[in-house]
Amino acid sequence: MAGNSFGQLFRITTFGESHGEAIGVIIDGCPAQLPVDLEYIQSELDKRRPGQSKITTQRKESDTVKILSGVFEGQTTGTPIAMLIPNEDQRSKDYTHNQDVFRPSHADYTYQTKYGIRDHRGGGRSSARETAARVAAGALAKLLLKSQGIELAAHVSSVGKINAPNVDISDIQEFINQREENIVRCADPATAEEMIEFIDSIRKQGDTVGGKISCYIKNCPVGLGEPVFDKLHAELGKAMLSINAVHGFEFGSGFTGSEMRGSEHNDIFVKNHLGDIATITNFSGGIQGGISNGMPIEFKVAFKPVATIMQSQATIDSQGNAAEISGKGRHDPCVVPRAVVIVEAMAALVLADHFLRNRNSFLKF
């Protein structure tokens, strides 16, 4: 199966299935002598792991990561880094009822038709469990970016029709602390309480709901991104749309920008108090011509409702006969609280890759 690798210079390949022995990732191209903070990598995985609150799936996985290669005496060696995350709490019997039935809005039908075989136990490779491997790799990418002063953070900015107000990102760490104080991971406490209550009510109805995650990147240098097809926003868009349940991506002014005039939308250049070139507004979202311009990079990611609902639905079986199915097992009523760290991980992987690609963009005499 192709399509399991991402990136050019900082390149990852994930492997494993939801109900297999383990999932994992190979990272190739990470520079040597990068200090590896295993506790930090584990803390990132803890933000994604299941069973962490009443509004997430109750599958119990510690998601304990093991580094098998590429690290010596706490530093990267420049060779491929292998990370392994054992699966500990599979309940494959929860999926026997859909062995020959296609679940609505899942990958069952498309995988079966494309490959002639599928792993019905939780969806196999199409399961969101695969994203744990991305978070492990993304944590390493974050460490690389931090060494260069680049910071990023995301939060849940909407659930259903509940929208959080714009939040202050001047202090990324304070923003993260504020977000982590509630189980929905919204940086606005009042909105967070409303979101939690709503998600819990949806869960009790046996239903699910979608939401949006907003991501902010500070201190990104000017020059990341490539012409013509590897524009930075295009790479970020591909990264976000590769995450399970993502149905939309917008950066800067996004779709709202289509309603504005050029005289309103243009970001006027000025020199800031440090003498650096900046813009008065940031409708470009920190990216112009597909290349970072030094302003904060801002984008939003929209997630659809989780497809597995605890209600009966009409469908068909593998023979094309009418059938009925209802969700079983342990599933998220809303995926966005656990997806925050996944969005950050994929953004970090894009930036790490383009940071390395940009180092040789022109000769410096």
N, C-alpha and C positions, 0 to 999 in steps of 0.2 A: 504494500500500500504506500503510494507516494504521499507527499504533503505532510510529513511528520517533522520536518526541519524548518527553522526560521532564522533569518539573519544571514549576513555575508561574512564579515570578519569576526564578529562576536556571534557565533552560530550555535544554536541548540537543536537537539533531536530528542523528542520525548518517546517513551515506550511504555507498554503495559496496558492492562485493562482494569475496569472497575472491580471485577470479581476475580481477577487473577491473583498470583502470588504477591505481586508488587507492581508499583509504577516507578518510573525514574526518568532521568534526563542525562544526556551527555552534552557538556559545554566545551566547544572548541574555539580557540582564538582568544581566550582571556589572557591578558598580559601577565608575565611573571612578576613575582614579588608583591602581589596585591595581598595585604593582610586579610585573612579569612576569619570572620567572627561567626563561629558556628552557633553561638547563642542567639545572635541576631537573626541568622537564617531560620533557626527554629521558631523564633518569635513571630516571624512573618508567616510561617506555615500555620502557627497556632491561630492566626487571625482568619485563615481560610478553612480550618478543619471543621468537620461536622460536629453536632452535639454540643455546641457552645452556649445555646440559649433556647428559650421556649419558642422563638420565631425562626429556628433553623431545623434542618433534619436532625433526627435523634440517632442517626448512625454514629457509633462510637469508634473513632479512629484517633490515635495519638499523633499520627503523621510524623513519627520520629524519623528524621532524615539521617542517612549514613553517607559519608563521603568516602568513596572507594578508591579514588585516584586523583592525581593532579594537584595535591596539596601536601606540602612537607614542612614540618616545623611551623605550622600556622600561616604559611604563605603559599600562593599559587606558584607552580613551577613552569608554567607556560605550556604544559602538556594537557591533553584532554582531561576534563574533570567529570567524574561519574558520581551521580547522586542517586541513592535508592531509598524509596519510601515503602515499607511493607504494608500490605493490606491486612487488617486485623479483625474486621467485623463484617465480613460478607454474609449476607443471608440470601443465597441464590434461590432458595425455595420461594421467596417472595415474588419471583418472576416467572415461575413455571406456568402461570395462568396465561401469559402472553407469548408463549413459545411459538404458537402458530397464528397469533393475532397481531395486527399492526396497530400500535398505539397512536391515537391522533396527535399530530404535530411533533412526533418524535422522528428519529432517523431510521426506524425499523424498516419501512417500505423501501426507502432509497438505498440503504445498505444492502438489503436482500436482493434488490434488483441489480445493483451495480456489481456486487461480488458473488452473488449466488449462495451466500452464507452470511450469517450474522450471529453475534454473541448476544442472546436475548437477556442475559443476566446483567441487568442494569445498563444495557446499551453498549458494553464493551468499550471500544475506543471513542465512541460518540458520547460517553458519559462525562459529566463535568468533573468527575474525579480526576481525569487527566490533567486538569488545571493545577493540581498540587505540584506537579513536576515543573510547571511554568513558574509557579511562585518561588520554588527553590532556586531555579536559575535566575529569576528576576531579583531575588535578594542579593545574589552575587553581583548582578549588574548594578544594583543600587549602591553596593559598597564601592564599586569602581567609580560611579558618578559622584558619590560623596567625597572621594579622594580628590576630585576636581572641583568641589564646591557646588555641584549641581544638586538641587533638592527637589523632591516631588512628593505630592500627597493628593489623595482623593477622598471624597466623602459622598454619602447618599444625599442627593439634592432633591429627590422627589420619590414618592411612593404613590402609585395610582395618580390621583389628582391633587395630592398634598405636596406642595412645593415649599422648599426652604428659601428664606431670603438670601441674598448675596452675603457671603461671609468674608471676613478679613483673612488674607493669606500672607500678610507681611511677615509673620513669624510662623514658619512651617511647623516647628515642633509644638508650639502652642495650639495651632490648628489641629494637629494630630491628637494631642492630649484631650482637647475638647471633644473630638470625634469619638475617641475610645472610652469616654465616660458613659456611653449608652450603647445598648446592644444592637441598635439599628445603624450605628456609625454615621450619624448625621451631626455635623459640627454646630448646628443650632439646637440647643437643648429643648426649647419649647416645641419646635417642630418635631423633634425626635420622639417626644412623648406621644404626640398625636399619631405619628407613623407606627409606633409600636402597638398602640391600642388598635389601630386599623388592621395591621397585619395579623394580630392575634384573633380578631373577629373573623377575618377571612379564613384563617386556619380552622377555626371552629365550624365554619360552614363547609369544610372539605374542599375549598376552592383555593386559588392562587392569584397573585397580583404582580404586576411589573413595576418598574421604576427607572430612575436615571441616576447615574454616578457622574459627578463633576471632578475633573482632575486638573491640577495646577502644577506647573513646573517653573522653578525660579533659578536664576543664575545660569541659564543655558547660554553658552557663548554664541556669538554671531557666526553663522556659516554652516550649521548642521543641516543636511539635506542635499539631495543631488538632482540635477536636471536629467531627464525630463520626466521619466516614469518613477523615479525614486524620490519624489518630493517628500519632505518630512511629514506633511499632513497626510499624504497618500499612504506612507508607511505606517503612520499611527492609525489611520483608518483601517488598513488591512489587519493590523495587529488586534485592534478592538473587535472587528467583525469576525475574527477567528475564535473569539470567546463564545462558549455555549450561551444560547438564549439572547445574544446581542442582535438587535434589529435596527439600530440606528447610531450614527456617529456625526457630530458636528463640531467644528472648531471655531473659535472667535465668535463673531456675530451669528454664525450658523445660518439657519433658515430665516431668522429674523432679518438678516442682512439683505435678503431678497426684497424686502419691503421698504428699504431705505433708498435715499438718493445718494449719489456719489459725493455731493458736497457735505452730506451728513456722515458718510461712512469712511471717508479717507482719513487715515491716521497721520496727523501733521507732525513732522520731525522737529525736534528742539534739542538743545543741549541741557542736560539736567544739572543738578547742583554739584555733581562730581566732574562735570565737563565731558560726560559721555553722551553720545547720540541716543535719544530715546524718542518716544512718540507720546503725544498728549493723551490720545485715546488708544485702545487696543482691540479694535474691531477685527484686526488681522489675526488675533489670537497668538501673537508672537511668531508668526510665520508669514513671510512674504516671498512670492515667487518660488514657494516650496522650500525656502531656506530660513532657518531661525534668524530673527533680527535682534535678539538680545532682550526683548521684552518677555514678560511671563507668558509661557505657553498655556493656553486654556482650551479645554475641550470637554464635551459631554458624550456619554455613552448611554443609549437607551436599551433596556432589557425587557423582553416580553414576559408575560406570566409563565411560570413553570408549567410545562405541558402535562405533567402527571397530577391529576386532581382526584380526590377521594369521592368521586361521583360516577354514576354509570353513564357511559357514552356509547353511541352507536359507532360501529366500525366495520371492517371486513377482515376475513382471515386470509391466509396465504393462498387459498384456492379461489379467492374472490367471492366467497359466500358472506352474507350478512352476519354480523356477530355483535356482541355487546361486551364491553370491558369496563372495569372500574379499577382505580388505582389501589395498589397495595404497597406495603413497605414503608420506608422512611424518606420523606422528601421535604424540600423547603417550600413553605407557603409563599415566600418572596426571596428571590435569589440575591438581591442587591447587597444586603449586609455582609455576606461572605465574599461577594465579588469585588469589593473595594480593593482589596490587596491584589486581586488578579489583574485589575485594570492598571494598578501601579506597576505590577511586575512586567506586563507587556509594554507599557510606556518606557520603563527602564531598559528593557531589552532593545527597543528601537533606538533609544538615545545612546546606549553603550556602543551599539553597532555603528551608528553614524559618527559618534565621537572618534572612534578608531579610524573610520574611513576618511574623516576630515583632516587627520594629522598629515596626510600626504597630498593635500589639495593643491598646494603651490610651493615652489622653491623659496626658501627664506635665506637671504644672503646677509 
